[in-house]
Amino acid sequence: MKGRGKAMRCKQVELLLAEYYENSLDPDDKKRMELHLAECETCRLRLKEIEETFRLLTKDSVPPPEENFWTNFLPQVRSRIEAEDKPRFTPFPKPRLAFALMSVLVAVTLSFFLFNVDKKNLAEFQAEPVMETIFTESELSSYSDQLAEILSSQGDESLPIEVFLSNEEREDLELTEKLLDEDYLSQRNLNSMLDELNLRELKQLEEDIKDLQIGDIL
Amino acid sequence: MKDEKDSSLVRRFKKGDEKAFNQLVIRYQKKIYHLIYRMIRNHQDTADLSTEVFVRAYKGLKGFEERSSFYVWLAKIAVNLCINFSKRERFRSFLSIFDLSEKPAVTNSPAETMEEEELKLAIDGAIKNLPPRQRSTFVLKFYQGLSHQEIAEIMEISEGAAKANYFQAIKKLKKLLYQYR
């Protein structure tokens, strides 16, 4: 122990009193303990308390079990071992396997619901009025024809429509024209173009198209 | 062979000799029973747990690497079972606060005098009052005579921690049994 050879202090002695009483200290510690006890009344008192407590605890005996307990003990252990060795039908013989299976099931169920929610969200998103839901392809095509017809009847000298429009309206018109472009329709690039717009822009576009009186403008 | 060493019996069992295991049970049944009784303090639970110790020993003996003595290994099973049992009991006794039905007093030997009975109950209460790890350390050292090193091995703690547990257990017992000294 620490401080070997030096005189012991009360705190050190207190820690070793039980071992001293049990005679399990090494000779050096025992000698130093005895030197301290010879001089310290407090520690002698503590040692006495330990002696008395141990004396009480020694009186505590284990009551003998019933008469044939020991005769039956080994057979009982053996029958328990045999009983546990017998294969029992359990749907999940290994709890870890059952747990793993349960986790997979939960994960699949959750992902199923989450997937459904995503689909709903997607449906909601798609339900947002975009060009294709306002005008069918044939309608767009007919507008395109009308536009071409009107423009050709007005000739090259006619004033461009853009002159009467504000900047915003002009942009909308450009976009509408772009959307009405046959190439766009034939290539089905409408969606890819709309994809580039965010939701707010799409809503704005929808409002603008609703308000846009193509015939009046032309 | 009556004095055959534990290690020899263990090896025989590992080779498939079931009788070797029986000999180990007979050799240590009382010591294990006493160890458990000192911690649990009632016969019925002690009997059940003692059986459980040997059933678990049977299952695990083939994997026993003999780094410690057979008894230290066996005591480790017993102590772990007792600690888990004590934890469950603490929870049950907490729940029993709400159970108002009267419980019969358990006495093992009616011939005991009142004084002895009172002392026995006081020791019962004092030991049960120790936290499970201190209780195990105290029983292993005081009643079973194991060294701090062996206790450290059983409890999977350092030797210093085993000594500290023992010191704390004695300190509490001294306080709890003060009036009976």
Contacts between the chains, C-beta under 8 A, distances in Angstrom:
chain1	res1	chain2	res2	distance
A	15	B	163	7.7
A	15	B	167	5.8
A	18	B	166	6.7
A	18	B	167	6.9
A	18	B	170	5.3
A	49	B	174	5.6
A	49	B	181	7.3
A	50	B	170	6.7
A	50	B	174	6.8
A	52	B	181	4.2
A	53	B	170	7.0
A	53	B	173	5.8
A	53	B	174	4.7
A	53	B	177	5.7
A	53	B	181	6.7
A	54	B	142	7.6
A	56	B	119	6.9
A	56	B	123	6.9
A	56	B	177	5.4
A	56	B	180	5.7
A	56	B	181	6.5
A	57	B	123	6.5
A	57	B	142	6.6
A	57	B	173	6.9
A	57	B	177	7.7
A	59	B	116	7.9
A	59	B	119	6.7
A	59	B	123	7.8
A	60	B	120	6.7
A	60	B	123	4.6
A	62	B	33	7.6
A	62	B	34	5.1
A	62	B	37	4.8
A	62	B	38	6.9
A	63	B	43	7.1
A	63	B	108	3.8
A	63	B	109	6.0
A	65	B	33	7.4
A	65	B	43	5.8
A	65	B	47	6.7
A	69	B	47	7.1
A	70	B	29	6.8
A	70	B	30	7.4
A	73	B	25	7.4
A	73	B	29	5.4
A	73	B	50	7.5
A	73	B	51	7.4
A	74	B	22	6.0
A	74	B	25	5.3
A	74	B	26	6.3
A	74	B	29	7.4
A	76	B	51	5.7
A	77	B	25	5.8
A	77	B	51	5.5
A	77	B	54	4.5
A	77	B	55	6.2
A	77	B	58	7.6
A	78	B	22	7.8
A	80	B	51	5.9
A	80	B	52	8.0
A	80	B	55	4.9
A	81	B	55	5.7
A	81	B	58	5.2
A	81	B	59	7.9
A	84	B	55	6.6
A	84	B	59	7.7
